[in-house]
Structure formats: C-alpha cells, structure tokens
Amino acid sequence: MNTVAISCQVQNERFEPALFDFANEATANHVSKFHHSLPNYTPTPLVRLSQLSSHLGISELLVKDESHRFDLNAFKVLGASYAIAKYLGTKLTLKKDDLTFNHIFARKSQYEQVTFVTATDGNHGRAVAWSANLFGCKAVVYLPKGSSQTRLEAISNYGADASITTMNYDDTVVHAAQQAQAKGWILLQDTAWKGYEDVPTHIMQGYSTLITEYLHQAPDIWPTHVFVQAGVGSLAAGILARFCSLSDRPMPKFIVVEPQGAPCLFESKAHNKLFRVQGDLPTIMAGLACGEPSYLGWPLLKSAARGFLMCSDDIARRGMKVLGNPLTGDQPIISGESGAVTLGALFEILSNKDFLDIKQALNLTSDSKVLLFSTEGDTDPDVYRDIVWR
C-alpha cells in the first residue's frame, strides 16, 4: 500500500536559448492553424479554481482540462495529429501554408496505404489510431504488459490493429521500432533517441497549442509556477520550450512531476545524465510509466526546469479526489491517474507540514499563480471509479 510521499530536487535554471528554437512563435502559430483545421476542433476549458487556491493559500490556480479534447479524453492527439500531418505533408510535397486537414485529405488516394505504428501506455496509442483513421491511414499499436482491456478496446475502436505485448513500455517501444523497420511502416513514437528525432520534435511542437489556447483564455493571468507531469518528458519539454520562447514575459518556475515507480527524469537529474529505470515500472499512473527519458526532451528539462518531483501513487489518488469533489463555487474536473498527479502534489505541498521544505524550495507563496494540466479524464473508467469511490 502506498503512502503519501514526495521527493524533490531543485536546480538553478540554466537557459540555453538555442535549445528552444523549435517552439518559437511562428511555429506555434503554424501548429495552431493546423489544429484549427481539424473537424470539430475547439479549445479545451481553462478552469479557474478560486476556492481551492484560497484554501491552499495561493493567489491563482488554473487547470487546463484535457478531458474535453475532441472525443479522446486526453491531450495526446495534439502531438500525434500534427506529426502525422507533417509526414503526409512531406510525402505530398505540400507547401507549409497548405498543411491543413482539407488540403491533405483531398489527396488521400496518394497515401492511403501508409501504416503508422507506435507503442503506448494508452493515450498516445488512441491518439495515433484516431488521427490515422481521420486521415484515412492504417495504424498498428502495441501496449506493454499489464495494460487494461479497456485501454486496448478504446484503441481498437478507432480501427487500429492493437495488441498487448509481454514486455514493459520501453521494450515495447523497441519492438514497435523493429516492426516499422521490417515492414516499412512509419514509426510515430512520442519519445526520441539518437537518429530518431524528427517525429518526436513534431509531436512536441504539437503540444504548443496548449499554451496558444492558454494565452487566449487567460491573457491577464501569467503563472509564476507551472507543474507538468512526465513520462518520457515530451509533453513537459514541449510546454517548457514554448514558455521559454515567450521572451517578453517572465519565465515561470517549471516543475516536472513523475511517479515513484517510474522516475526516469528524476533519476537523470540525480545522476546528471540520461538514466533508464529498469523493471516493470509499478504505478497506477499508466500514462507516465516510462523508464527511459526522451533523448530530445531531457536536455531542455535539464537546462530550464526549476524542480523535479517524484510522487507516490497516493498523491495521484489525492489529486483525482480533490478535482472530482471541489469546494463550493469551484467546477469539478474528472481527471485520471496521470492527469491529477500535479494537483495532488501541489495540494500536499501546500497543506501538509511534512512538505514545508519543498514549499519553500519551490518558493510557493501567497502571491503564487499556478498553472496545471489535467492531461486525461477517466480514460479507464473502472480504475477511476475504484479510486474516487473507495
């Protein structure tokens, strides 16, 4: 049984501007234009939890609720759809300004035999399956051992050939890459390694739409702190890069949050190099159960993140319950295990005296304005109910 536990490492940010060029304003606008072209696109809600922020003793608490992202209940489609569009756009030799859904789909006959393959803990695979189906392509998705039938079925429902392997996440990634090489499929992985960088870069660029939406939704509230959960670190690095590129605004303190059972970035920070966590990666946070950091993401986080948190599963459980059962006047948010861990961590740091040293190290005060991302809803409804009801 897990206990409430948080470990923290803090560093002085060392900005290296060249690392963040891929997330500049022009690129973010291009990505946003593409996402706007997708059928039924709408920005996800930005929820202001005024009562909870007052209760916790901070100035503002804002949560981007990704459970409303298309019908996918998670944010991953922002990266997968853009990466698929970039690949198809190159194949079709489209001009940059023509990278829209309609321009691509009009040429479907030229690419409909393309097959995308990926490994996933759930949300990324569903996003790849959804995006491939939308554009008229095929998808093959591999899940690691221990994945739930609910997640498998959710991926299969979008027409993908999905299966659960006998391997952990990182070995399943290797398997997907091998299958791509052997069968001529296109690997669409949201992590990077030496020699495999273009697709993961496009996926990280796809995530910039989260910040583009935020800038329109709350132009007068600029965060002092941004907490982002991490598996391999692509989401965290993509969001961090976008914030670093906004040179006309003060850089928020950026906090990376990981599960205790799969803390590959926390351990990379401790060892001052890329570090792979071995084993079965035991955590309820399925979307964050990754043992090896992204080759591209880690240098960015090493350069400009302020802190790294490693949290027990009970921290995620706390976040799910607090978000789903708000104080009077605040809006409820249905947030899954991976989506809620940042709120759980913030809640414990601000309300549990055992974590006073972390609160002080992160400089969380009554003036703090905190931005969080609830990256998924109840993507596994049975697990969600078991946690919040029991």
URBELNOR-V336888 format. One record per backbone hydrogen bond with DSSP energy under -1.0 kcal/mol. NH is the residue of the N-H (numbers start at 1). CO is the residue of the C=O. If there is no record, write none. Layout:
BEGIN
nh=NH co=CO
nh=NH co=CO
END
This chain:
BEGIN
nh=7 co=310
nh=9 co=308
nh=11 co=306
nh=14 co=303
nh=19 co=16
nh=20 co=17
nh=21 co=18
nh=23 co=20
nh=24 co=21
nh=28 co=24
nh=29 co=25
nh=30 co=26
nh=31 co=27
nh=32 co=28
nh=33 co=29
nh=34 co=30
nh=35 co=31
nh=36 co=32
nh=37 co=34
nh=38 co=35
nh=41 co=38
nh=47 co=63
nh=49 co=61
nh=50 co=48
nh=53 co=49
nh=54 co=50
nh=55 co=51
nh=56 co=52
nh=58 co=53
nh=59 co=368
nh=60 co=368
nh=62 co=370
nh=63 co=47
nh=64 co=372
nh=65 co=45
nh=66 co=64
nh=66 co=374
nh=69 co=66
nh=72 co=69
nh=75 co=375
nh=78 co=75
nh=80 co=76
nh=81 co=77
nh=83 co=79
nh=84 co=80
nh=85 co=81
nh=86 co=82
nh=87 co=83
nh=88 co=84
nh=89 co=85
nh=90 co=86
nh=91 co=87
nh=92 co=88
nh=94 co=89
nh=98 co=95
nh=99 co=96
nh=100 co=98
nh=104 co=100
nh=105 co=101
nh=106 co=102
nh=107 co=104
nh=108 co=105
nh=110 co=107
nh=111 co=108
nh=112 co=108
nh=114 co=111
nh=116 co=138
nh=117 co=186
nh=118 co=140
nh=120 co=142
nh=126 co=122
nh=127 co=123
nh=128 co=124
nh=129 co=125
nh=130 co=126
nh=131 co=127
nh=132 co=128
nh=133 co=129
nh=134 co=130
nh=135 co=131
nh=137 co=132
nh=138 co=114
nh=140 co=116
nh=141 co=161
nh=142 co=118
nh=143 co=163
nh=145 co=167
nh=147 co=144
nh=152 co=148
nh=153 co=149
nh=154 co=150
nh=155 co=151
nh=156 co=152
nh=157 co=153
nh=158 co=155
nh=159 co=156
nh=160 co=155
nh=161 co=139
nh=162 co=160
nh=163 co=141
nh=165 co=143
nh=172 co=168
nh=173 co=169
nh=174 co=170
nh=175 co=171
nh=176 co=172
nh=177 co=173
nh=178 co=174
nh=179 co=175
nh=180 co=176
nh=181 co=177
nh=182 co=178
nh=183 co=179
nh=184 co=180
nh=186 co=115
nh=188 co=117
nh=193 co=196
nh=196 co=193
nh=201 co=197
nh=202 co=198
nh=203 co=199
nh=204 co=200
nh=205 co=201
nh=206 co=202
nh=207 co=203
nh=208 co=205
nh=209 co=206
nh=210 co=207
nh=212 co=208
nh=213 co=209
nh=214 co=210
nh=215 co=211
nh=216 co=212
nh=217 co=213
nh=218 co=214
nh=221 co=218
nh=224 co=369
nh=225 co=369
nh=226 co=253
nh=227 co=371
nh=228 co=255
nh=230 co=257
nh=237 co=233
nh=238 co=234
nh=239 co=235
nh=240 co=236
nh=241 co=237
nh=242 co=238
nh=243 co=239
nh=244 co=240
nh=245 co=241
nh=246 co=243
nh=247 co=245
nh=249 co=246
nh=253 co=224
nh=255 co=226
nh=256 co=307
nh=257 co=228
nh=258 co=309
nh=260 co=311
nh=262 co=259
nh=264 co=262
nh=267 co=263
nh=268 co=264
nh=269 co=265
nh=270 co=266
nh=271 co=267
nh=272 co=268
nh=273 co=268
nh=277 co=291
nh=286 co=284
nh=288 co=285
nh=289 co=286
nh=290 co=288
nh=294 co=232
nh=295 co=192
nh=298 co=294
nh=301 co=297
nh=302 co=298
nh=303 co=299
nh=304 co=300
nh=305 co=301
nh=306 co=254
nh=307 co=254
nh=308 co=9
nh=309 co=256
nh=310 co=7
nh=311 co=258
nh=312 co=5
nh=315 co=312
nh=317 co=313
nh=318 co=314
nh=319 co=315
nh=320 co=316
nh=321 co=317
nh=322 co=318
nh=323 co=319
nh=324 co=320
nh=325 co=321
nh=330 co=327
nh=333 co=323
nh=336 co=376
nh=340 co=336
nh=344 co=340
nh=345 co=341
nh=346 co=342
nh=347 co=343
nh=348 co=344
nh=349 co=345
nh=350 co=346
nh=351 co=347
nh=352 co=348
nh=355 co=352
nh=356 co=353
nh=359 co=355
nh=360 co=356
nh=361 co=357
nh=362 co=358
nh=364 co=359
nh=368 co=365
nh=370 co=60
nh=371 co=225
nh=372 co=62
nh=374 co=64
nh=375 co=373
nh=377 co=73
nh=379 co=377
nh=384 co=380
nh=385 co=381
nh=386 co=382
nh=387 co=383
nh=388 co=384
nh=389 co=385
END
